[in-house]
Structure formats: C-alpha cells, structure tokens
Amino acid sequence: MLSRTAITAIVSVVGLAGVLMWRVREGRSAVTLRKIVAPPLGMATGFCMFIYPPCRVPFLWGLAAFLIGAIVFAYPLLLTSDLHWKDGQIMMKRSSAFFAVIIVLAVVRYLARGYFDRFLSLEQTGAIFYLLAFGMILRWRLKLVLAWRALTAEPAIPRRRLDGTQTTAAEEAAE
C-alpha cells in the first residue's frame, strides 16, 4: 500500500498536470467576463469545508494564509499574465515564464504542505492551503476583471468645444 506522502505527491502531480492542460486550452479561446469570474465563484463553495469541525483553523491563521496567497503567491501570476485584443477578441497574454511560475508555486506549496503536516491535522492543512490558493486566485482574477473592463470600456470620443478645440469626456471631467 502507498504511504500518505506518496499519495499526496501523486495527487499533486496529477493536479499540476490538470492545471497546466487547462491553462493551455483556456489560452486558445477568447476571454469573457464569465470565464474570469467563474473559477473564484466555483472555488468559493470550498468554504463549506469549515462547517466540518476538524477543518476549522484559528481565524488569524486563516487570515494569514489568505493574505500570503493574495500578496506573495499572486504576485508572479500578476506579472506573467494580462489581457489584450487579438483579431477583435480579448485574449489572455502570458509571458513565457507563466508555466514556470505555476510549476514553482506548486512545488513550494507541496514542500510547505509537508512541513505543516507535522503540526496540523490533514483537514487543517487542507483548509490552510485552500485559503492560500483562494487568496491567490481571487487577487489574480480581480486584476483580470479590471483589465477586461478597461479593454471593453467605451473609447474616448473626441468632443468639440465652443472655441473649436477638441477634448474628451475624461478630460472635461478632470477640469
């Protein structure tokens, strides 16, 4: 029979492969607001795990995990992905480092999980890493929502002033 460590390693590698394949497929299709918002909304159902008492962790631990995910682990994703127009559609633009970042994040998460498993129960470790991943995904997707909104916003339409010069609505609002 396989040890818990071996099973965790196998599941982690399979999960990483699944994420990488999904990201490749997702990168070939146009980005919509629904595609940006759906993953964090679907992932939010994971908060139901905290109904089960063994999954509960102290509030400050959970907050720390969420903030570490949102600040530290989301940062490489923010740097390596953006949206742009291509052939009349909004597409995901990634740097060549994007997949390396995903792999490094998975390795760091796996190694940290091995460390925390010594002090926390399996359920608590899962809860902590769920909060870390949720913080990371939420911040990254919020950045993509803002980029999508900026790309789909109405363009600045030039307006003619009474004196004959041109301006835009944004320039007029600033005055």
N, C-alpha and C positions, 0 to 999 in steps of 0.2 A: 504494500500500500504506500502511496506517496505521502510525504510529510506535508505539514501545513505550509512550510516555506516553499516547497516545490510547487504545490498547487497555486500559491499566491503568485509565484514567478510566472507560471504558465498562463494563468488568467491575466496577469498584467501584460504579458507579451501579446496575447490574443487581443486584448483590449486596445493596445497601442496599434496593432496592425489594422484593426477595425477603424480606429480614428483616422489613421493615415489614408486608408482607402476611401473613407467617406469624404475627407478633405479634398482628395484628388478629384473625385466625382463632383463634389459641390463646386469646385473651382472652374468647372467647364460650363456651368449654366449661369444664367443671369441671376443677379441678386435682387430679391424683393424684400420689402419690409417684413413680410410674413416669415420669410426664410431667416431673417436676422433675429426676430423676436421669439420664434417658436422654440429653439433649444433651451433658453433660460426658463421659459414658461413651463416646458415639459419637465425640466430638471427640478423646478420648484416643488413638484409633487413629492420629491425626496424628503422634504421637511416633515412628512408624515412619520418618518422613522423615529422622530423624537417623542411620539406617542408611546412607543415601546420603552419602558423604563431603563433597560440595560444600555440603550443608545444615548441616554442623556449624559451631557457633559456640563461642567460648570459654565455659566454664562460668559465669563471673561475668557475662558479657553476657546469657546466657540467664536466669540468676537475677534480674538487674536487670530484664529485660523482664517476667518473670513477676510480680515484686513490684510494679512500676509498674502493671501491669494489675490486680492484686489490690487495691492500695491506692488508686491515683489514679483509674483508669478505672472501677472497680467502684463507687466511691462514689456517683456520680449515679444509677446503677441501684438501689442500695440505698435511696436516698432516695425514689425515684419509683415503687417497686412494693412491694406487700405482699399478703398473703392474707387473706381474710375469708369468713365464712359468708354465703351468699345462697340462700334457698329450699332449705335443707337440704344444700347442696353447698358445697365450698370453691372459691372463685373468685379470680382474680387481680384485685387492685385497684390501678389505676395512677392516678397524678396526670395532669393534662393536660399536664404537662411531659415525660412519658415519651418520646414520639416525638421531641420536640425534642432531648432528651438523646441518643437513638440517632443522630439526624442529625448533631449536633455531634461525637459520638465518631467517626463515620465520616469526617467532614471532617478532624478532627485526625489521624486515622490515615492518611488519604490524603496529607495535606501532609507528615507526618513520614516517610512511606514515600518520598516524592520526595526528601527530604533524605538519608535513609540510603542510597538507591540510588546516591548519588555515591561512597560509601565502601565499600559491601559488594556482594557479588555478588547477583544476583536470588534465588538459592536461600537465601543467608544472610539477606537482608532478609525473605523469606517465613518463615523459621524464627523470627526475632526477633519478627515480628508475630503468628505463631502462638502463641508463648509468652505474649505480651502479652494476646492475646484469651483464651487458656486461663485465665490468672490471673484475668481479669475475670469470665468466665463461671463459673468454679469458685467464687469467693467469693460471687457473686450467688446461685448455685443453693444453696450451703450455707446461706445466710441463709433462702432459701425452704424448705429442708428443715426447718430449726429452727422456722420459723413454722408449717409444716404439722404438725409433731409437737406443737407447743403447742396447735394448734386441735383435734387429734384425741386429745389426752390425755384420760384419764378425768377427769370433773369431780370437784371436791372434794365428797365425800359427807359431810354432817354426821354426827357421831357424838355420842352422849350419854355424858357422863362419869358416874361414880358419884355425884357431887354434883348432878347434874341439868342442868349447863350443857352447851352444845354446842360441839364443836370439829371440826376436820377432820384427816385423816391428816397433812397437811403441817404443821399447827400442832403436832400431837403430836410429830412428828419434830424440830421446832425446839426443843422443850422439853427 
